[in-house]
Amino acid sequence: MTNEDLESHLREIGCDVEYLTGSDGVPYLVIRGYQISKGSLAGRTCDVAIQQSSSMPYVAPPAIHTRPPLVPMDMTIALRTQPSPIGSDWQYWSRLLRGQPTPATLVAHVATIFSEV
């Protein structure tokens, strides 16, 4: 898997995506207008940023970022969120994707993060 594979998959499933360089100088792929379908946040819309990976084989970053922040910033075991290095209007969610990353598993990972809140 590559960053381009992920972008292509997201576009194929109807996502609006763009690239962004955060205030941390790191490149991100952003899913604009992501619709949360399950969990306590169901019905909410946000932007979701995924840090691009330059490693081969692809290593999924251990976090997603959302704009706007969706839950209180809290690094307890339950929420594991904090201000994002992308910028002040973003929230960092510390979550690790286990297993082999593919575009489909990364999309499922994002959905699972929100369904568990």
N, C-alpha and C positions, 0 to 999 in steps of 0.2 A: 504494500500500500504506500501511496505517496500523498502529499498535500493535494496534488492535482487530481488524484483518484477520489479523494474526499470531496473536493469541490464539484467534480463532475457528477458524483452520486447525489449530492445535495441538490444540484440543479435538475437532475433527472427526476427526483421525487417532488419537485415543485418548490424548492426553497429559493428565496432571494438571498444571494450571498455576495459579499464584497470583502476586500482586503483592507486591513487597518494596521497602522504601526502605532502601538501604544506609547504613552508618555515614557514608558520604560525602554523604548527603542526596539521592542520585540515585535515581529510580525504575527498577526492573527488573522484567521478566517472568521468572518462574522456571518451568522445566520440572522437576517433581519426579519422581525415580526414573527418570531417563533411562537406557536400556539401551544400552551401547556394543556394536555388533555386529561391527566389523571392526578390524583392527590389533592391536598388542600389548596393548591395553587391552580387547579383546573379552571380554565376559562381566561386565565391571564395571558397576556402577550408580552414578550420581551425580546431583546436582541441577545444572542448567545455567541460568545467569542471562544474560539479554540486556538490555542497557541500553535503555530506551525512547527513541525518537527523537521529537523535537517538530518536526523539519524537514518541510517540504512542498516538493518531493516528499520522500518518506521516504529517509533516508540511513542505511544499516546501520552500527551502531557497529563500530569496528575491533577488537573483542574479544568473547570469551565468558568467562564465569566459571564455575568448577566448585567444588562442595563435595561431598566432601572434595577436597583437592589430590590430583591423580592422578600427577604426575611431580615430580621435583625442581624447585624454583624456580630457573630459569636463563634469563637473557636472552640466551644465545648464539643464533646464527642457527638452530640446530637446534630448540630447545625454545621459546624466546621466552615464558617464563612468569615470573610474579612474584606476590608477595602482592597480593591484590585490595583495592581501596578499599571493597568491600562490607562486609568484616569479616575478622577473623583466621582464620576457618575456610574462607575462599574463596580460590581461585587464579585469577589473571588470565592469559588466553591471548591474546597479541597476534596477531590474525589478521584480515586485511582481506578482505571479500567483494567480489569484482570483478564488475562487471556490474550489471544492473538487479535490485534486490531485490524479490522476491515472497515470500509465505509459504513456498512450496515450495522456492525456491532458498535461503532462509535455513535451512530444515530440512536440506537437502542439504549446505549449508556446514558446519553443526555436525557432521554425520556424517563429512564429509571431514576435518575437523580431527582427529578421533579416529582415523580410518583411517590417517592419515599418521604417527602416533606409533609 
